Amino acid sequence: MNNKEGNNKRSGSRPNSSRPSSNKPKPAMAKRAQGPKKAKPTTKAEAAAPTKVEKKPNQVAKRPKAADEIRLNKYISNSGACSRRDADIYIQSGNVKVNGNPITEMGYLVKPGDVVNFDGATLTPEKKEYILLNKPKNFTTALDEGQEYRNVLELVKGSTNAKIGAIGRMDKNTTGLLLFTNDTDMIRKFTLPTQKSSKIYQVSLDKNLKFEDLEKISKGLTLDGHKVLVQEVTYIENEPKSEIGLQLKSPNVKVVRAIFEHFNYDVLRIDRVAFAGLTKKNLPRGNWRFLTEQEIINLKNV
């Protein structure tokens, strides 16, 4: 028999085994230990679906503010007691009550008719007032210079019943634009050393300003250990070289005088002709006016 025939027989019929056959069923194989199931990849549709946030048991739902409601810290600021930032500190410390109840919640809304007690005193909110004065000589913002010079508040007396104050200081010899308001946030903003609004002054000196001194001023200088950055300094066109235009951001008028005195010039007169975009246009010396709504918006965004 050749090999091919043997192979065919071998594949066609199974040879009898010498082992006795058994009709008993074989035991089931033990199941393999299974590891943790792999997470199914997230589909784009599932990823785009918004996640449902479960509400905490004691979480108070925020309600929309009504048109006649106002945040508690703004209410306090409007009353002239302090700035909004300081009001938040008083609220957190439990020193503010509304209708006799201590309020420590940030963002609490005050409704018309609510009685707000701030640090033991009942507050009355005032409407924000913004008044621009073209200050003349011999009036000062200080209250401690004696009776010889009058206070600038006399010049805006009767303009409003609100308790207003001047932004910044001016001595008796400085003239020009001075802003008054009862907005404590704005007063604080424009008196900070880091504020960014520009002021322009016309300065009259006792002698002509040397060109080399003008260049030194334009590069900035250090006064009493503080760096003074000058935005621009120029001779005023068609005027003697003793009449100088100076633009800088410092809220302190004394810095203007100190700049020129540093180079041994006597300052005869300082006139602020522009303040944070406001000018003296149509505002004669000694007169005042209310700011327009747009001017107020500009000041808040400057």
SVG drawing of the C-alpha trace seen along z (x, -y; Angstrom):
<svg xmlns="http://www.w3.org/2000/svg" viewBox="-41 -136 62 138">
<polyline fill="none" stroke="black" stroke-width="0.4" points="0.0,0.0 1.4,-3.3 1.6,-6.3 -1.3,-8.1 -3.7,-5.3 -2.6,-5.1 -3.1,-8.8 -6.6,-8.6 -7.6,-5.8 -6.1,-7.6 -8.2,-10.7 -11.4,-8.9 -11.8,-6.7 -10.6,-7.1 -8.7,-4.1 -10.2,-2.4 -8.6,-3.6 -7.3,-1.1 -8.9,-3.3 -12.3,-2.2 -15.1,-4.5 -17.1,-6.3 -20.6,-7.7 -20.1,-10.0 -20.3,-13.8 -17.1,-15.7 -16.9,-18.2 -17.5,-21.9 -14.3,-24.0 -13.8,-26.5 -14.5,-30.1 -11.5,-32.4 -11.2,-35.3 -12.5,-38.5 -10.8,-41.9 -12.6,-45.2 -14.7,-46.0 -13.2,-48.5 -15.0,-51.8 -16.7,-52.3 -15.3,-55.2 -17.4,-58.3 -19.2,-59.2 -19.3,-62.8 -23.0,-62.9 -22.6,-61.9 -19.7,-64.4 -21.8,-67.2 -24.8,-66.5 -24.9,-68.9 -24.0,-67.3 -26.8,-67.4 -25.7,-69.1 -27.3,-67.7 -28.5,-70.4 -27.0,-70.2 -29.6,-69.7 -29.1,-73.1 -28.1,-75.1 -30.2,-78.3 -31.2,-78.9 -30.1,-82.3 -33.0,-84.5 -32.8,-87.2 -32.4,-90.7 -35.4,-93.0 -35.1,-96.4 -35.6,-98.2 -33.2,-96.1 -29.6,-96.8 -26.7,-94.8 -26.0,-95.5 -22.4,-96.6 -23.4,-99.1 -26.2,-100.4 -23.6,-101.0 -21.3,-102.7 -24.1,-104.9 -24.8,-106.1 -21.2,-107.5 -20.2,-105.2 -17.3,-103.5 -16.3,-101.9 -17.8,-98.7 -14.6,-96.8 -14.7,-98.0 -18.4,-97.3 -17.8,-93.6 -15.4,-93.4 -18.1,-94.9 -20.7,-92.5 -18.5,-89.5 -17.8,-90.5 -21.5,-90.7 -21.6,-94.5 -24.4,-95.1 -28.1,-94.4 -31.1,-94.6 -34.5,-95.0 -32.8,-94.0 -31.2,-90.8 -27.4,-90.4 -26.4,-89.8 -23.2,-88.1 -24.2,-86.9 -22.2,-88.4 -24.5,-89.6 -27.5,-90.1 -30.1,-92.2 -31.7,-95.2 -35.3,-96.0 -37.1,-99.4 -38.3,-100.0 -35.6,-97.8 -33.8,-99.4 -30.1,-99.0 -28.0,-99.4 -24.3,-99.8 -22.0,-99.5 -24.7,-100.9 -26.1,-103.7 -29.1,-103.6 -28.1,-104.4 -29.9,-106.5 -28.6,-105.9 -27.9,-109.0 -28.0,-109.4 -24.5,-109.6 -23.5,-113.2 -20.6,-114.3 -19.7,-118.0 -16.8,-119.6 -15.4,-123.0 -13.0,-125.4 -11.3,-126.4 -10.0,-130.0 -7.1,-131.1 -7.3,-131.6 -9.6,-128.6 -8.2,-125.4 -9.4,-121.8 -7.8,-121.7 -9.9,-122.4 -6.9,-123.3 -5.3,-126.3 -7.1,-128.8 -9.7,-131.4 -7.5,-133.3 -8.4,-131.1 -11.9,-129.7 -12.8,-126.1 -13.6,-125.0 -17.0,-123.6 -18.3,-127.1 -18.0,-127.3 -20.3,-124.4 -22.7,-125.1 -26.3,-124.6 -25.5,-122.3 -26.7,-119.2 -27.9,-118.0 -25.5,-115.0 -22.4,-114.9 -19.8,-115.4 -16.0,-115.7 -13.2,-116.8 -11.1,-114.2 -7.5,-115.0 -6.1,-118.2 -5.4,-121.7 -3.7,-124.5 -4.7,-128.1 -2.4,-128.9 -3.4,-126.0 -6.3,-126.6 -8.2,-124.6 -10.3,-121.5 -11.5,-119.9 -14.0,-117.1 -16.5,-116.6 -18.6,-113.5 -20.2,-111.4 -19.1,-108.2 -16.5,-106.8 -15.4,-104.2 -14.5,-106.9 -12.7,-109.0 -10.6,-106.0 -9.9,-105.1 -8.5,-108.5 -6.4,-109.0 -4.6,-105.6 -0.9,-106.0 -1.5,-103.2 -4.4,-105.0 -3.9,-105.5 -5.8,-108.7 -3.9,-111.6 -3.8,-115.1 -2.5,-118.1 -1.2,-121.2 0.0,-124.6 2.9,-125.7 4.2,-129.3 7.9,-129.5 9.9,-132.5 12.3,-132.1 12.7,-130.3 13.0,-126.5 16.3,-125.4 16.0,-122.9 18.4,-120.5 16.2,-120.6 13.1,-120.0 14.8,-116.9 15.7,-115.6 12.1,-116.0 10.8,-114.2 12.9,-111.2 11.4,-111.0 13.1,-111.6 13.2,-110.4 11.8,-112.6 12.1,-111.6 12.9,-108.0 9.8,-107.7 10.1,-107.5 8.0,-110.1 7.0,-109.2 6.3,-112.2 4.1,-111.5 4.9,-114.7 6.5,-118.1 6.6,-120.9 6.9,-124.6 3.5,-126.2 3.2,-127.5 3.3,-131.3 4.2,-131.8 7.4,-132.6 9.7,-129.6 8.6,-130.0 5.1,-128.7 5.2,-124.9 2.7,-122.2 3.0,-119.0 1.1,-115.8 1.4,-113.0 -0.7,-110.4 0.1,-111.3 -3.0,-112.4 -0.9,-114.7 -0.6,-118.3 2.4,-118.8 4.4,-116.5 4.1,-119.1 5.6,-121.8 8.3,-119.5 9.5,-118.5 10.4,-122.1 11.8,-123.0 14.1,-120.0 15.8,-122.0 15.8,-125.2 12.8,-126.9 10.2,-128.8 6.6,-127.8 4.4,-130.9 1.2,-129.3 -0.2,-125.8 -3.4,-125.5 -5.0,-122.0 -6.5,-122.2 -7.5,-118.6 -8.5,-115.8 -9.0,-112.2 -10.5,-113.4 -12.5,-116.3 -11.6,-119.9 -12.4,-123.5 -14.4,-124.0 -17.4,-126.3 -16.5,-126.4 -15.3,-129.8 -13.1,-130.2 -15.1,-129.9 -18.1,-128.1 -19.2,-124.5 -21.4,-122.0 -22.8,-118.5 -21.1,-115.8 -23.0,-114.2 -24.0,-110.5 -21.3,-109.7 -18.6,-111.6 -19.5,-109.5 -19.2,-106.3 -15.9,-107.4 -14.5,-108.1 -15.6,-104.7 -13.9,-103.0 -10.7,-105.1"/>
</svg>
